[in-house]
Amino acid sequence: MKARVSIRLKSAILDPQGKTVQQALQQMGYSDVSSVRIGKLVELEVGGNDPIEVRTKVEEFSRKLLTNPLMETFEIELVRDVV
Amino acid sequence: MKARVSIRLKSAILDPQGKTVQQALQQMGYSDVSSVRIGKLVELEVGGNDPIEVRTKVEEFSRKLLTNPLMETFEIELVRDVV
C-alpha cells in the first residue's frame, strides 16, 4: 500500500526558507503571494493490506523517525494499490 | 486563495535521502517498507479569486523558481478560502 506523509512546520515556528522564497517571488513581480511555508512530502510503499494496521505503523515511524514532533505536524494519506 | 504545490523527484532520478530513510526504517524493524521518496510541499497564500488565473500564476512561478524541471515534477492543488 502506498502511504503519503505530509510534514509541515507548526504555525508558531518561523520558516526562513519559506520567507526567502516569498521574497524571491516578490522580486520577480509576484507581489500578491503573502505567505509561503515549505514542508516535506514523504511517499512510501508499505507492505500489508489492512489500512488500519498500515496507518498505525506509518504513524508510529513518522513520529519516531520522519518528523520532529516539537516543531512539525504530519498528516497521513493511504493510497490503495489498484488490483 | 491557498495553493499547495507538491514537488516530487522524477522517477528516473535517484533519491539518496529517501534511500537513507528506508535503510533507517529497516534497521528499526520496519522491513516491509520497500520504497521511500522524499519531495517538497510548498503552501502559499496567493491573491485573486479566479482559480484559473491563480493556477496559471502558480504554475508559472513553480516552473521558474520552485522546481528544477529537469529533475522534478510538480502538482498544484487550490484550496478556496471559506467565506
Backbone of each chain as nested JSON, in Angstrom:
{
  "chains": [
    {"id": "A", "residues": [
      {"number": 1, "name": "MET", "atoms": {"N": [0.845, -1.185, 0.0], "CA": [0.0, 0.0, 0.0], "C": [0.884, 1.241, 0.0]}},
      {"number": 2, "name": "LYS", "atoms": {"N": [0.471, 2.241, -0.768], "CA": [1.255, 3.463, -0.826], "C": [0.799, 4.422, 0.277]}},
      {"number": 3, "name": "ALA", "atoms": {"N": [1.733, 5.0, 0.993], "CA": [1.383, 5.961, 2.029], "C": [2.074, 7.286, 1.718]}},
      {"number": 4, "name": "ARG", "atoms": {"N": [1.351, 8.369, 1.962], "CA": [1.916, 9.707, 1.743], "C": [1.873, 10.458, 3.068]}},
      {"number": 5, "name": "VAL", "atoms": {"N": [3.041, 10.903, 3.512], "CA": [3.108, 11.651, 4.771], "C": [3.456, 13.111, 4.432]}},
      {"number": 6, "name": "SER", "atoms": {"N": [2.522, 14.006, 4.742], "CA": [2.77, 15.442, 4.519], "C": [3.228, 16.036, 5.836]}},
      {"number": 7, "name": "ILE", "atoms": {"N": [4.425, 16.61, 5.818], "CA": [5.017, 17.134, 7.051], "C": [5.103, 18.65, 6.951]}},
      {"number": 8, "name": "ARG", "atoms": {"N": [4.522, 19.315, 7.936], "CA": [4.515, 20.792, 7.923], "C": [5.104, 21.312, 9.214]}},
      {"number": 9, "name": "LEU", "atoms": {"N": [5.757, 22.466, 9.13], "CA": [6.184, 23.156, 10.346], "C": [4.946, 23.627, 11.098]}},
      {"number": 10, "name": "LYS", "atoms": {"N": [4.963, 23.545, 12.407], "CA": [3.868, 24.108, 13.196], "C": [3.761, 25.6, 12.917]}},
      {"number": 11, "name": "SER", "atoms": {"N": [2.538, 26.132, 13.022], "CA": [2.342, 27.526, 12.604], "C": [3.121, 28.503, 13.481]}},
      {"number": 12, "name": "ALA", "atoms": {"N": [3.436, 28.107, 14.707], "CA": [4.181, 29.01, 15.594], "C": [5.673, 29.063, 15.245]}},
      {"number": 13, "name": "ILE", "atoms": {"N": [6.127, 28.132, 14.397], "CA": [7.557, 28.05, 14.084], "C": [7.861, 28.888, 12.844]}},
      {"number": 14, "name": "LEU", "atoms": {"N": [8.866, 29.734, 12.947], "CA": [9.278, 30.547, 11.798], "C": [9.806, 29.657, 10.678]}},
      {"number": 15, "name": "ASP", "atoms": {"N": [9.575, 30.07, 9.443], "CA": [10.043, 29.295, 8.296], "C": [10.921, 30.19, 7.418]}},
      {"number": 16, "name": "PRO", "atoms": {"N": [12.218, 30.274, 7.737], "CA": [13.102, 31.178, 6.98], "C": [13.219, 30.795, 5.505]}},
      {"number": 17, "name": "GLN", "atoms": {"N": [13.157, 29.508, 5.212], "CA": [13.237, 29.068, 3.808], "C": [12.008, 29.584, 3.037]}},
      {"number": 18, "name": "GLY", "atoms": {"N": [10.846, 29.454, 3.658], "CA": [9.614, 29.956, 3.051], "C": [9.669, 31.465, 2.858]}},
      {"number": 19, "name": "LYS", "atoms": {"N": [10.189, 32.156, 3.856], "CA": [10.312, 33.609, 3.799], "C": [11.199, 34.023, 2.625]}},
      {"number": 20, "name": "THR", "atoms": {"N": [12.303, 33.303, 2.454], "CA": [13.228, 33.593, 1.355], "C": [12.554, 33.393, -0.002]}},
      {"number": 21, "name": "VAL", "atoms": {"N": [11.803, 32.304, -0.118], "CA": [11.087, 32.062, -1.374], "C": [10.069, 33.174, -1.616]}},
      {"number": 22, "name": "GLN", "atoms": {"N": [9.383, 33.586, -0.547], "CA": [8.392, 34.66, -0.698], "C": [9.046, 35.949, -1.194]}},
      {"number": 23, "name": "GLN", "atoms": {"N": [10.197, 36.284, -0.611], "CA": [10.904, 37.491, -1.039], "C": [11.367, 37.384, -2.492]}},
      {"number": 24, "name": "ALA", "atoms": {"N": [11.843, 36.202, -2.867], "CA": [12.269, 35.999, -4.252], "C": [11.081, 36.179, -5.196]}},
      {"number": 25, "name": "LEU", "atoms": {"N": [9.931, 35.633, -4.809], "CA": [8.734, 35.776, -5.653], "C": [8.349, 37.249, -5.792]}},
      {"number": 26, "name": "GLN", "atoms": {"N": [8.451, 37.99, -4.692], "CA": [8.098, 39.412, -4.746], "C": [9.033, 40.16, -5.684]}},
      {"number": 27, "name": "GLN", "atoms": {"N": [10.321, 39.823, -5.62], "CA": [11.28, 40.477, -6.52], "C": [11.018, 40.122, -7.98]}},
      {"number": 28, "name": "MET", "atoms": {"N": [10.393, 38.963, -8.197], "CA": [10.067, 38.56, -9.568], "C": [8.741, 39.17, -10.026]}},
      {"number": 29, "name": "GLY", "atoms": {"N": [8.098, 39.908, -9.134], "CA": [6.864, 40.578, -9.532], "C": [5.588, 39.933, -9.005]}},
      {"number": 30, "name": "TYR", "atoms": {"N": [5.73, 38.812, -8.312], "CA": [4.536, 38.157, -7.743], "C": [4.277, 38.752, -6.362]}},
      {"number": 31, "name": "SER", "atoms": {"N": [3.736, 39.971, -6.373], "CA": [3.638, 40.724, -5.125], "C": [2.459, 40.283, -4.267]}},
      {"number": 32, "name": "ASP", "atoms": {"N": [1.542, 39.485, -4.825], "CA": [0.377, 39.103, -4.032], "C": [0.509, 37.717, -3.391]}},
      {"number": 33, "name": "VAL", "atoms": {"N": [1.714, 37.211, -3.334], "CA": [1.931, 35.965, -2.598], "C": [2.269, 36.356, -1.159]}},
      {"number": 34, "name": "SER", "atoms": {"N": [1.356, 36.036, -0.232], "CA": [1.503, 36.645, 1.092], "C": [2.055, 35.714, 2.156]}},
      {"number": 35, "name": "SER", "atoms": {"N": [2.131, 34.44, 1.874], "CA": [2.624, 33.536, 2.911], "C": [3.142, 32.276, 2.244]}},
      {"number": 36, "name": "VAL", "atoms": {"N": [4.371, 31.907, 2.548], "CA": [4.941, 30.694, 1.948], "C": [5.494, 29.812, 3.064]}},
      {"number": 37, "name": "ARG", "atoms": {"N": [5.038, 28.583, 3.118], "CA": [5.546, 27.633, 4.106], "C": [6.043, 26.414, 3.341]}},
      {"number": 38, "name": "ILE", "atoms": {"N": [7.206, 25.916, 3.715], "CA": [7.775, 24.778, 2.998], "C": [7.843, 23.558, 3.901]}},
      {"number": 39, "name": "GLY", "atoms": {"N": [7.227, 22.497, 3.449], "CA": [7.22, 21.263, 4.222], "C": [7.814, 20.119, 3.419]}},
      {"number": 40, "name": "LYS", "atoms": {"N": [7.637, 18.905, 3.939], "CA": [8.182, 17.738, 3.253], "C": [7.056, 16.799, 2.872]}},
      {"number": 41, "name": "LEU", "atoms": {"N": [7.328, 16.027, 1.844], "CA": [6.351, 15.079, 1.341], "C": [7.086, 13.746, 1.25]}},
      {"number": 42, "name": "VAL", "atoms": {"N": [6.742, 12.808, 2.121], "CA": [7.426, 11.517, 2.107], "C": [6.454, 10.476, 1.574]}},
      {"number": 43, "name": "GLU", "atoms": {"N": [6.843, 9.815, 0.494], "CA": [5.967, 8.799, -0.087], "C": [6.639, 7.438, 0.042]}},
      {"number": 44, "name": "LEU", "atoms": {"N": [5.898, 6.491, 0.614], "CA": [6.473, 5.173, 0.879], "C": [5.559, 4.078, 0.377]}},
      {"number": 45, "name": "GLU", "atoms": {"N": [6.155, 2.958, 0.076], "CA": [5.424, 1.749, -0.255], "C": [5.553, 0.83, 0.957]}},
      {"number": 46, "name": "VAL", "atoms": {"N": [4.414, 0.516, 1.592], "CA": [4.44, -0.261, 2.828], "C": [3.693, -1.569, 2.617]}},
      {"number": 47, "name": "GLY", "atoms": {"N": [4.249, -2.673, 3.121], "CA": [3.592, -3.968, 2.997], "C": [2.334, -4.03, 3.846]}},
      {"number": 48, "name": "GLY", "atoms": {"N": [1.412, -4.914, 3.511], "CA": [0.186, -5.092, 4.289], "C": [-1.018, -4.564, 3.546]}},
      {"number": 49, "name": "ASN", "atoms": {"N": [-2.187, -5.192, 3.8], "CA": [-3.393, -4.776, 3.088], "C": [-4.432, -4.148, 3.996]}},
      {"number": 50, "name": "ASP", "atoms": {"N": [-4.204, -4.246, 5.297], "CA": [-5.172, -3.687, 6.231], "C": [-4.861, -2.209, 6.458]}},
      {"number": 51, "name": "PRO", "atoms": {"N": [-5.738, -1.315, 5.984], "CA": [-5.434, 0.12, 6.08], "C": [-5.217, 0.595, 7.516]}},
      {"number": 52, "name": "ILE", "atoms": {"N": [-5.932, 0.003, 8.466], "CA": [-5.792, 0.459, 9.86], "C": [-4.409, 0.095, 10.385]}},
      {"number": 53, "name": "GLU", "atoms": {"N": [-3.999, -1.132, 10.065], "CA": [-2.688, -1.607, 10.505], "C": [-1.557, -0.783, 9.854]}},
      {"number": 54, "name": "VAL", "atoms": {"N": [-1.69, -0.566, 8.542], "CA": [-0.655, 0.193, 7.827], "C": [-0.585, 1.614, 8.375]}},
      {"number": 55, "name": "ARG", "atoms": {"N": [-1.747, 2.236, 8.593], "CA": [-1.767, 3.613, 9.095], "C": [-1.108, 3.7, 10.471]}},
      {"number": 56, "name": "THR", "atoms": {"N": [-1.385, 2.704, 11.332], "CA": [-0.789, 2.695, 12.67], "C": [0.729, 2.624, 12.573]}},
      {"number": 57, "name": "LYS", "atoms": {"N": [1.194, 1.76, 11.68], "CA": [2.644, 1.605, 11.514], "C": [3.277, 2.894, 10.986]}},
      {"number": 58, "name": "VAL", "atoms": {"N": [2.651, 3.494, 9.969], "CA": [3.206, 4.711, 9.386], "C": [3.205, 5.836, 10.423]}},
      {"number": 59, "name": "GLU", "atoms": {"N": [2.133, 5.909, 11.212], "CA": [2.056, 6.93, 12.254], "C": [3.196, 6.757, 13.248]}},
      {"number": 60, "name": "GLU", "atoms": {"N": [3.45, 5.501, 13.592], "CA": [4.489, 5.182, 14.564], "C": [5.866, 5.639, 14.076]}},
      {"number": 61, "name": "PHE", "atoms": {"N": [6.227, 5.242, 12.839], "CA": [7.585, 5.614, 12.418], "C": [7.674, 7.064, 11.955]}},
      {"number": 62, "name": "SER", "atoms": {"N": [6.536, 7.674, 11.614], "CA": [6.568, 9.104, 11.315], "C": [6.948, 9.882, 12.563]}},
      {"number": 63, "name": "ARG", "atoms": {"N": [6.372, 9.452, 13.685], "CA": [6.663, 10.137, 14.939], "C": [8.101, 9.874, 15.381]}},
      {"number": 64, "name": "LYS", "atoms": {"N": [8.548, 8.609, 15.195], "CA": [9.883, 8.229, 15.672], "C": [11.002, 8.742, 14.789]}},
      {"number": 65, "name": "LEU", "atoms": {"N": [10.808, 8.693, 13.471], "CA": [11.936, 8.968, 12.577], "C": [11.719, 10.147, 11.62]}},
      {"number": 66, "name": "LEU", "atoms": {"N": [10.525, 10.227, 11.025], "CA": [10.363, 11.188, 9.927], "C": [10.193, 12.633, 10.378]}},
      {"number": 67, "name": "THR", "atoms": {"N": [9.614, 12.818, 11.566], "CA": [9.304, 14.186, 11.966], "C": [9.917, 14.537, 13.311]}},
      {"number": 68, "name": "ASN", "atoms": {"N": [9.949, 15.815, 13.575], "CA": [10.312, 16.339, 14.876], "C": [9.018, 16.849, 15.523]}},
      {"number": 69, "name": "PRO", "atoms": {"N": [8.461, 16.066, 16.454], "CA": [7.136, 16.395, 16.993], "C": [7.073, 17.754, 17.691]}},
      {"number": 70, "name": "LEU", "atoms": {"N": [8.227, 18.261, 18.104], "CA": [8.221, 19.584, 18.743], "C": [7.951, 20.694, 17.744]}},
      {"number": 71, "name": "MET", "atoms": {"N": [8.415, 20.498, 16.505], "CA": [8.349, 21.581, 15.53], "C": [7.394, 21.302, 14.374]}},
      {"number": 72, "name": "GLU", "atoms": {"N": [7.052, 20.031, 14.199], "CA": [6.313, 19.684, 12.984], "C": [5.025, 18.929, 13.287]}},
      {"number": 73, "name": "THR", "atoms": {"N": [4.085, 19.049, 12.368], "CA": [2.898, 18.196, 12.421], "C": [2.91, 17.346, 11.154]}},
      {"number": 74, "name": "PHE", "atoms": {"N": [2.199, 16.234, 11.176], "CA": [2.126, 15.443, 9.944], "C": [0.731, 14.889, 9.731]}},
      {"number": 75, "name": "GLU", "atoms": {"N": [0.502, 14.504, 8.483], "CA": [-0.801, 14.03, 8.053], "C": [-0.537, 12.836, 7.134]}},
      {"number": 76, "name": "ILE", "atoms": {"N": [-1.286, 11.756, 7.323], "CA": [-1.038, 10.541, 6.534], "C": [-2.208, 10.281, 5.589]}},
      {"number": 77, "name": "GLU", "atoms": {"N": [-1.886, 10.006, 4.334], "CA": [-2.92, 9.54, 3.404], "C": [-2.486, 8.184, 2.866]}},
      {"number": 78, "name": "LEU", "atoms": {"N": [-3.427, 7.258, 2.774], "CA": [-3.102, 5.95, 2.193], "C": [-3.723, 5.857, 0.803]}},
      {"number": 79, "name": "VAL", "atoms": {"N": [-2.974, 5.305, -0.12], "CA": [-3.476, 5.106, -1.468], "C": [-3.475, 3.609, -1.716]}},
      {"number": 80, "name": "ARG", "atoms": {"N": [-4.65, 3.029, -1.88], "CA": [-4.71, 1.592, -2.079], "C": [-4.187, 1.245, -3.472]}},
      {"number": 81, "name": "ASP", "atoms": {"N": [-3.455, 0.157, -3.573], "CA": [-2.979, -0.263, -4.89], "C": [-4.169, -0.712, -5.731]}},
      {"number": 82, "name": "VAL", "atoms": {"N": [-4.115, -0.408, -7.0], "CA": [-5.164, -0.881, -7.899], "C": [-4.893, -2.356, -8.2]}},
      {"number": 83, "name": "VAL", "atoms": {"N": [-5.902, -3.219, -7.966], "CA": [-5.702, -4.658, -8.173], "C": [-6.257, -5.046, -9.542]}}
    ]},
    {"id": "B", "residues": [
      {"number": 1, "name": "MET", "atoms": {"N": [-6.365, 33.001, -2.036], "CA": [-6.595, 31.566, -2.235], "C": [-5.332, 30.814, -1.833]}},
      {"number": 2, "name": "LYS", "atoms": {"N": [-5.551, 29.668, -1.17], "CA": [-4.402, 28.879, -0.758], "C": [-4.008, 27.913, -1.876]}},
      {"number": 3, "name": "ALA", "atoms": {"N": [-2.734, 27.823, -2.165], "CA": [-2.265, 26.885, -3.178], "C": [-1.247, 25.942, -2.556]}},
      {"number": 4, "name": "ARG", "atoms": {"N": [-1.347, 24.678, -2.939], "CA": [-0.406, 23.682, -2.447], "C": [0.347, 23.09, -3.643]}},
      {"number": 5, "name": "VAL", "atoms": {"N": [1.66, 23.191, -3.628], "CA": [2.463, 22.63, -4.717], "C": [3.237, 21.427, -4.173]}},
      {"number": 6, "name": "SER", "atoms": {"N": [2.932, 20.25, -4.708], "CA": [3.651, 19.034, -4.304], "C": [4.746, 18.782, -5.317]}},
      {"number": 7, "name": "ILE", "atoms": {"N": [5.978, 18.755, -4.843], "CA": [7.126, 18.613, -5.747], "C": [7.784, 17.259, -5.508]}},
      {"number": 8, "name": "ARG", "atoms": {"N": [7.916, 16.495, -6.578], "CA": [8.5, 15.147, -6.458], "C": [9.674, 15.022, -7.416]}},
      {"number": 9, "name": "LEU", "atoms": {"N": [10.663, 14.226, -7.01], "CA": [11.727, 13.877, -7.947], "C": [11.147, 12.999, -9.041]}},
      {"number": 10, "name": "LYS", "atoms": {"N": [11.585, 13.192, -10.263], "CA": [11.177, 12.29, -11.34], "C": [11.6, 10.868, -11.004]}},
      {"number": 11, "name": "SER", "atoms": {"N": [10.831, 9.891, -11.48], "CA": [11.091, 8.517, -11.048], "C": [12.455, 8.011, -11.511]}},
      {"number": 12, "name": "ALA", "atoms": {"N": [12.987, 8.585, -12.587], "CA": [14.292, 8.142, -13.078], "C": [15.448, 8.681, -12.234]}},
      {"number": 13, "name": "ILE", "atoms": {"N": [15.158, 9.646, -11.361], "CA": [16.214, 10.286, -10.575], "C": [16.384, 9.549, -9.245]}},
      {"number": 14, "name": "LEU", "atoms": {"N": [17.606, 9.198, -8.912], "CA": [17.881, 8.534, -7.64], "C": [17.564, 9.468, -6.475]}},
      {"number": 15, "name": "ASP", "atoms": {"N": [17.102, 8.908, -5.359], "CA": [16.78, 9.707, -4.188], "C": [17.57, 9.188, -2.979]}},
      {"number": 16, "name": "PRO", "atoms": {"N": [18.817, 9.667, -2.823], "CA": [19.66, 9.146, -1.743], "C": [19.081, 9.428, -0.349]}},
      {"number": 17, "name": "GLN", "atoms": {"N": [18.405, 10.564, -0.195], "CA": [17.811, 10.877, 1.103], "C": [16.708, 9.848, 1.434]}},
      {"number": 18, "name": "GLY", "atoms": {"N": [15.892, 9.538, 0.432], "CA": [14.85, 8.522, 0.616], "C": [15.451, 7.164, 0.925]}},
      {"number": 19, "name": "LYS", "atoms": {"N": [16.523, 6.833, 0.234], "CA": [17.2, 5.552, 0.444], "C": [17.713, 5.446, 1.891]}},
      {"number": 20, "name": "THR", "atoms": {"N": [18.28, 6.535, 2.37], "CA": [18.797, 6.569, 3.744], "C": [17.672, 6.364, 4.753]}},
      {"number": 21, "name": "VAL", "atoms": {"N": [16.548, 7.038, 4.52], "CA": [15.403, 6.873, 5.418], "C": [14.913, 5.426, 5.38]}},
      {"number": 22, "name": "GLN", "atoms": {"N": [14.881, 4.852, 4.179], "CA": [14.43, 3.459, 4.06], "C": [15.332, 2.517, 4.854]}},
      {"number": 23, "name": "GLN", "atoms": {"N": [16.654, 2.735, 4.732], "CA": [17.594, 1.884, 5.477], "C": [17.433, 2.062, 6.98]}},
      {"number": 24, "name": "ALA", "atoms": {"N": [17.203, 3.308, 7.406], "CA": [16.998, 3.553, 8.837], "C": [15.741, 2.825, 9.321]}},
      {"number": 25, "name": "LEU", "atoms": {"N": [14.689, 2.877, 8.504], "CA": [13.445, 2.193, 8.887], "C": [13.673, 0.689, 9.002]}},
      {"number": 26, "name": "GLN", "atoms": {"N": [14.442, 0.142, 8.059], "CA": [14.713, -1.297, 8.098], "C": [15.481, -1.662, 9.359]}},
      {"number": 27, "name": "GLN", "atoms": {"N": [16.449, -0.831, 9.725], "CA": [17.208, -1.107, 10.95], "C": [16.324, -0.995, 12.183]}},
      {"number": 28, "name": "MET", "atoms": {"N": [15.26, -0.215, 12.098], "CA": [14.334, -0.094, 13.222], "C": [13.296, -1.217, 13.217]}},
      {"number": 29, "name": "GLY", "atoms": {"N": [13.37, -2.099, 12.246], "CA": [12.475, -3.243, 12.216], "C": [11.32, -3.122, 11.238]}},
      {"number": 30, "name": "TYR", "atoms": {"N": [11.222, -1.993, 10.532], "CA": [10.151, -1.842, 9.534], "C": [10.656, -2.39, 8.207]}},
      {"number": 31, "name": "SER", "atoms": {"N": [10.687, -3.716, 8.123], "CA": [11.346, -4.335, 6.98], "C": [10.475, -4.351, 5.728]}},
      {"number": 32, "name": "ASP", "atoms": {"N": [9.177, -4.053, 5.882], "CA": [8.308, -4.124, 4.702], "C": [8.074, -2.757, 4.041]}},
      {"number": 33, "name": "VAL", "atoms": {"N": [8.935, -1.792, 4.378], "CA": [8.856, -0.509, 3.668], "C": [9.799, -0.605, 2.481]}},
      {"number": 34, "name": "SER", "atoms": {"N": [9.231, -0.609, 1.265], "CA": [10.066, -1.005, 0.138], "C": [10.527, 0.148, -0.736]}},
      {"number": 35, "name": "SER", "atoms": {"N": [9.98, 1.296, -0.566], "CA": [10.384, 2.404, -1.441], "C": [10.067, 3.703, -0.725]}},
      {"number": 36, "name": "VAL", "atoms": {"N": [11.044, 4.564, -0.608], "CA": [10.821, 5.846, 0.054], "C": [11.319, 6.959, -0.857]}},
      {"number": 37, "name": "ARG", "atoms": {"N": [10.461, 7.909, -1.158], "CA": [10.848, 9.06, -1.985], "C": [10.487, 10.314, -1.204]}},
      {"number": 38, "name": "ILE", "atoms": {"N": [11.404, 11.26, -1.179], "CA": [11.166, 12.471, -0.405], "C": [11.043, 13.681, -1.32]}},
      {"number": 39, "name": "GLY", "atoms": {"N": [9.926, 14.367, -1.189], "CA": [9.676, 15.542, -2.01], "C": [9.421, 16.76, -1.148]}},
      {"number": 40, "name": "LYS", "atoms": {"N": [8.973, 17.827, -1.782], "CA": [8.701, 19.062, -1.056], "C": [7.233, 19.422, -1.171]}},
      {"number": 41, "name": "LEU", "atoms": {"N": [6.79, 20.149, -0.164], "CA": [5.401, 20.572, -0.12], "C": [5.441, 22.076, 0.125]}},
      {"number": 42, "name": "VAL", "atoms": {"N": [5.067, 22.856, -0.885], "CA": [5.109, 24.314, -0.724], "C": [3.681, 24.826, -0.647]}},
      {"number": 43, "name": "GLU", "atoms": {"N": [3.345, 25.486, 0.447], "CA": [1.997, 26.015, 0.603], "C": [2.048, 27.536, 0.609]}},
      {"number": 44, "name": "LEU", "atoms": {"N": [1.236, 28.14, -0.246], "CA": [1.272, 29.596, -0.394], "C": [-0.125, 30.184, -0.332]}},
      {"number": 45, "name": "GLU", "atoms": {"N": [-0.181, 31.413, 0.071], "CA": [-1.406, 32.193, 0.029], "C": [-1.252, 33.173, -1.13]}},
      {"number": 46, "name": "VAL", "atoms": {"N": [-2.122, 33.033, -2.137], "CA": [-1.977, 33.855, -3.34], "C": [-3.216, 34.72, -3.507]}},
      {"number": 47, "name": "GLY", "atoms": {"N": [-3.018, 35.988, -3.859], "CA": [-4.146, 36.879, -4.08], "C": [-4.928, 36.501, -5.318]}},
      {"number": 48, "name": "GLY", "atoms": {"N": [-6.18, 36.904, -5.387], "CA": [-7.011, 36.634, -6.555], "C": [-8.074, 35.594, -6.254]}},
      {"number": 49, "name": "ASN", "atoms": {"N": [-9.219, 35.695, -6.948], "CA": [-10.321, 34.773, -6.685], "C": [-10.618, 33.85, -7.852]}},
      {"number": 50, "name": "ASP", "atoms": {"N": [-10.008, 34.139, -8.995], "CA": [-10.274, 33.298, -10.16], "C": [-9.316, 32.103, -10.148]}},
      {"number": 51, "name": "PRO", "atoms": {"N": [-9.86, 30.887, -9.939], "CA": [-8.985, 29.707, -9.813], "C": [-8.105, 29.479, -11.043]}},
      {"number": 52, "name": "ILE", "atoms": {"N": [-8.62, 29.803, -12.226], "CA": [-7.822, 29.557, -13.438], "C": [-6.616, 30.498, -13.467]}},
      {"number": 53, "name": "GLU", "atoms": {"N": [-6.886, 31.761, -13.129], "CA": [-5.829, 32.771, -13.111], "C": [-4.77, 32.431, -12.05]}},
      {"number": 54, "name": "VAL", "atoms": {"N": [-5.248, 32.079, -10.846], "CA": [-4.317, 31.748, -9.756], "C": [-3.481, 30.528, -10.14]}},
      {"number": 55, "name": "ARG", "atoms": {"N": [-4.142, 29.508, -10.699], "CA": [-3.406, 28.298, -11.072], "C": [-2.339, 28.599, -12.121]}},
      {"number": 56, "name": "THR", "atoms": {"N": [-2.67, 29.44, -13.09], "CA": [-1.706, 29.799, -14.136], "C": [-0.478, 30.479, -13.533]}},
      {"number": 57, "name": "LYS", "atoms": {"N": [-0.763, 31.384, -12.58], "CA": [0.327, 32.11, -11.935], "C": [1.206, 31.159, -11.121]}},
      {"number": 58, "name": "VAL", "atoms": {"N": [0.566, 30.283, -10.35], "CA": [1.319, 29.345, -9.5], "C": [2.149, 28.408, -10.389]}},
      {"number": 59, "name": "GLU", "atoms": {"N": [1.551, 27.969, -11.497], "CA": [2.267, 27.087, -12.42], "C": [3.507, 27.799, -12.962]}},
      {"number": 60, "name": "GLU", "atoms": {"N": [3.325, 29.059, -13.282], "CA": [4.413, 29.85, -13.858], "C": [5.591, 29.964, -12.885]}},
      {"number": 61, "name": "PHE", "atoms": {"N": [5.291, 30.382, -11.63], "CA": [6.443, 30.563, -10.735], "C": [6.95, 29.236, -10.161]}},
      {"number": 62, "name": "SER", "atoms": {"N": [6.121, 28.185, -10.205], "CA": [6.626, 26.874, -9.797], "C": [7.705, 26.425, -10.772]}},
      {"number": 63, "name": "ARG", "atoms": {"N": [7.428, 26.676, -12.054], "CA": [8.399, 26.275, -13.077], "C": [9.655, 27.143, -13.007]}},
      {"number": 64, "name": "LYS", "atoms": {"N": [9.455, 28.45, -12.762], "CA": [10.591, 29.375, -12.77], "C": [11.448, 29.3, -11.513]}},
      {"number": 65, "name": "LEU", "atoms": {"N": [10.791, 29.145, -10.348], "CA": [11.536, 29.295, -9.098], "C": [11.509, 28.06, -8.195]}},
      {"number": 66, "name": "LEU", "atoms": {"N": [10.325, 27.451, -8.058], "CA": [10.199, 26.431, -7.012], "C": [10.8, 25.089, -7.384]}},
      {"number": 67, "name": "THR", "atoms": {"N": [10.81, 24.766, -8.665], "CA": [11.241, 23.421, -9.047], "C": [12.376, 23.461, -10.067]}},
      {"number": 68, "name": "ASN", "atoms": {"N": [13.021, 22.335, -10.187], "CA": [14.0, 22.11, -11.242], "C": [13.35, 21.176, -12.264]}},
      {"number": 69, "name": "PRO", "atoms": {"N": [12.877, 21.728, -13.383], "CA": [12.091, 20.93, -14.326], "C": [12.843, 19.729, -14.898]}},
      {"number": 70, "name": "LEU", "atoms": {"N": [14.169, 19.754, -14.843], "CA": [14.935, 18.608, -15.343], "C": [14.803, 17.411, -14.417]}},
      {"number": 71, "name": "MET", "atoms": {"N": [14.689, 17.673, -13.123], "CA": [14.722, 16.587, -12.144], "C": [13.402, 16.375, -11.423]}},
      {"number": 72, "name": "GLU", "atoms": {"N": [12.526, 17.366, -11.469], "CA": [11.332, 17.286, -10.63], "C": [10.048, 17.483, -11.424]}},
      {"number": 73, "name": "THR", "atoms": {"N": [8.986, 16.913, -10.892], "CA": [7.651, 17.206, -11.413], "C": [6.872, 17.88, -10.294]}},
      {"number": 74, "name": "PHE", "atoms": {"N": [5.813, 18.605, -10.655], "CA": [5.001, 19.191, -9.601], "C": [3.52, 19.11, -9.929]}},
      {"number": 75, "name": "GLU", "atoms": {"N": [2.75, 19.261, -8.877], "CA": [1.298, 19.129, -8.965], "C": [0.713, 20.255, -8.109]}},
      {"number": 76, "name": "ILE", "atoms": {"N": [-0.302, 20.946, -8.617], "CA": [-0.871, 22.089, -7.893], "C": [-2.287, 21.777, -7.436]}},
      {"number": 77, "name": "GLU", "atoms": {"N": [-2.569, 22.058, -6.175], "CA": [-3.953, 21.981, -5.691], "C": [-4.33, 23.351, -5.153]}},
      {"number": 78, "name": "LEU", "atoms": {"N": [-5.534, 23.804, -5.471], "CA": [-6.001, 25.07, -4.917], "C": [-7.05, 24.799, -3.846]}},
      {"number": 79, "name": "VAL", "atoms": {"N": [-6.962, 25.537, -2.756], "CA": [-7.947, 25.4, -1.691], "C": [-8.634, 26.75, -1.566]}},
      {"number": 80, "name": "ARG", "atoms": {"N": [-9.923, 26.793, -1.871], "CA": [-10.636, 28.061, -1.813], "C": [-10.827, 28.485, -0.361]}},
      {"number": 81, "name": "ASP", "atoms": {"N": [-10.678, 29.765, -0.093], "CA": [-10.915, 30.25, 1.271], "C": [-12.397, 30.1, 1.601]}},
      {"number": 82, "name": "VAL", "atoms": {"N": [-12.669, 29.743, 2.831], "CA": [-14.059, 29.682, 3.274], "C": [-14.534, 31.107, 3.543]}},
      {"number": 83, "name": "VAL", "atoms": {"N": [-15.642, 31.515, 2.916], "CA": [-16.127, 32.893, 3.1], "C": [-17.236, 32.902, 4.157]}}
    ]}
  ]
}
